[in-house]
Amino acid sequence: MDGLDLADGTFFTGIVLGLVVMSLWQQVSPTMERVGILGIATTRGDRFFISLLGSAYIHVLWIGFVDLNLLWASALSILYAVAVFRWV
């Protein structure tokens, strides 16, 4: 199918919504750096970026090596993002 399909639109809408929520959260409650398991100081924006990168890798590896539905990779990515925000 040419152009973007529903899955692409949902993916990019999710990223845009995440950025909007992070911006609003920053306005309501400014972030403070903290040191997590990586041993470096990170902000919420840093952790959001790390979770986006990790989620991209999870999806690419899922497409390459697993025959299950891609929604499972999305669920795993959400769990990964929660872990990043909690411990990184």
Protein Blocks (a to p, Z undefined) as FASTA:
>chain_A
ZZjdfklmmmmmmmmmmmmmmmmmmmmmccdddddfkopacdfklmmmmmmmmmmmmmmm
mmmmpcbdfklmmmmmmmmmmmmmmmZZ
